Amino acid sequence: MSPIVSQNVSSNNDSSTPYFQHSLELIAGEFSTATAPSSTLGQLLQHVGDTRKEATGDQTSVHELLVDISEPRPIPFVLSFNNLTYSVKVPRKMALPGFFRWSGGTAAADAALVGNPLATGDSYFTRTKMLLNDISGEARDGEILAVLGASGSGKSTLIDALANRIARGSLKGNVTLNGEALESRMLKVISAYVMQDDLLFPMLTVEETLMFAAEFRLPRTLSKSKKKMRVQVLIDQLGLRNAAKTIIGDEGHRGVSGGERRRVSIGIDIIHDPIILFLDEPTSGLDSTSAFMVVKVLQRIAQSGSIVVMSIHQPSYRILGLLDRLIFLSRGRTVYSGSPTNLPLYFSEFGHPIPENENKTEFALDLIRELEGSPGGTKSLVEFNKSWQSMKHTRDSEPDQLGLSLKEAISASISRGKLVSGATNDINSSSMVPTFANPFWKEMVVLSKRSILNSKRMPELFGIRLTAVLVTGSILATVFWQLDNSPKGVQERLGFFAFAMSTTYYTCADALPVFLQERYIFMRETAYNAYRRLSYVISNALVALPGLIFLSFAFAMATFWAVGLDGGLSGFLFYFLIMFASFWSGSSFVTFLSGVVPHVMLGYTIVVAILAYFLLFSGFFINRDRIPGYWIWFHYLSLVKYPYETVLRNEFENPSKCLVRGIQIFDNSPLGEIPSAMKVRLLQSVSKSLGVRITRSTCMTTGLDILKQEGITDLSKWNCLLITVAWGFLFRILFYFSLLLGSKNKRS
């Protein structure tokens, strides 16, 4: 049996995928009935595909299920990097006496003391730290390039440099694919970057996580069934069949193991079968068995025609056998570059032979660490590596057999089965590789579906928010129960409205951690164009709307009739609209802050403080006419101002509604405690003085008078409602720009 078939049979023997079992049966039958003993594996797989198409009518190409890696083929991709240099400015550590010597000494003394930092572009307060220093090498498809070194040696920095995660102006040197410079847009589409941390939604299952990744990264032209088939094959390839229906899990929910989480993280980035795969320490935090399984998966990915570049701290003996090329770094400089099999000869010629039974990489890393602590550092090993590389190139020099341009190589890769996010194999097409795999509306649908599924799996989050709204509404309803139309009732209504409006905004603060928890998932997905940022912003708003409508209706039902507000059914409906507009603008405001503030506690502090200022300048505590001119701008920026004025207009705008009659004008004054008979006589005296007849039933104050007293004369209630809604849209737009500017995910 061919090695590739044997490997797939042994590794996936327990697979429950119906199509996979059917494929194995076809392969077995094909071996038994083959007429030509010299049939190649490629011909065999082609016949299997034809047989499957006849049996099922599915036109999925067989490359999505099995990849022939046994037959020799030309290497179409070579990722080369030359003279990569990257430095950053860091604060200079200096003792206080040394500072005084600098500031008070002569220039010559300063130069002798600090090595004349200004001459090298340093300052007395900062110094230049070299993270990468003239790093060169190459990675080929079908192979794994591993970057090794101690902590702080520059492993992750080199991976970031190759993955275009460092600003081009800061990185010196060049990175090419098949001799051609890589554009940022092209690299985003044909590559994937797996971060060191497993950034996954905890309540989604393994299968759902990979399926959503397929919806984002695979083109819309691929049918749903083919995407599902791609996911099932990937689950088998990653060895996740037994965990396919298990949720990812987190601290509060039991889920998959650490090794399985890491393989899921790899899977979501290779779902579209990228040409280049970058990984930052994929074995970090895993036991030896899990780490070996992860690297074994990476070897299969490489053998399917991908370039795999990874950093790794200290590989075991078994993992070392899976690696094809190594680069050892020491403080940003290359101390070895080549095959693992050449390590013994390299260190033997350097004068430090590797003992026979010792792990090669452990010996190399220990020696490098020992040299770093010596006076001369690793300079001797760096120089030896340069001479070794020059001799090796002289010995092994041979003509380049590639002869493929980048477009030709991509076209050949697509023809061989690479999906590459919906790319075409038309090398004459200027848009051979599209920026995004799916249209705008498709991204919105998938993002909304994922958000709704996450919310359904954690109903306690919405339940807590609903409980808070109902409890607050019930307390307000019982405290302000059936307010009457009196001067005291008017003041109590004003207090109720101010507290109710501010409560709607404060209860929106729970939206703050939602995006903060998703921030790094969002950055990972958008960094390589899984979807547009605008799609995320709009879907985030659409998913939030049903919950806001329900909360608004619940609060309105709990308070409107219990408090005794005016307007009947039409008044209730408008009151409900005000509540919804308030929840909408408050939720949008908090969502915007979550895009700006990186930490939950800091975000809560800012939200509480700003909402307190909004309430202060809303017009309840101090009328607009009494606010100092230098603070009046904050009054118009207050989010609470507009819904507060809206509910007041909804309550008091009826000109026929009387709120103060006859002797009630003495209420809320020192005369309010005198007997009613005395109030009547006082009222008669006032009538005679004014020449106007005033009785007990004479209306002294209407709702319009209350509005004038509160300084609410500028805007109608509908204008206030529209402004409140507009605030919500404005903050959603600002949220979009915060994502656009704050999620570059690049080093400066």
Helices and strands as residue ranges (DSSP letters): H 3-11, H 18-33, H 41-56, G 62-64, E 78-91, H 96-104, H 107-114, G 117-120, E 126-140, E 144-148, H 155-162, E 172-177, E 180-181, H 184-190, E 191-194, H 206-217, H 224-238, G 241-243, H 258-270, E 276-280, H 288-303, E 307-311, H 317-320, E 325-330, E 333-338, G 340-342, H 343-350, H 360-372, H 379-396, H 406-415, G 420-422, H 440-457, H 459-479, H 487-506, G 507-511, H 512-527, H 533-563, H 568-596, H 600-616, G 624-626, G 629-631, H 632-637, H 641-652, E 658-661, G 662-666, G 670-673, H 676-690, E 699-702, H 703-709, H 717-742
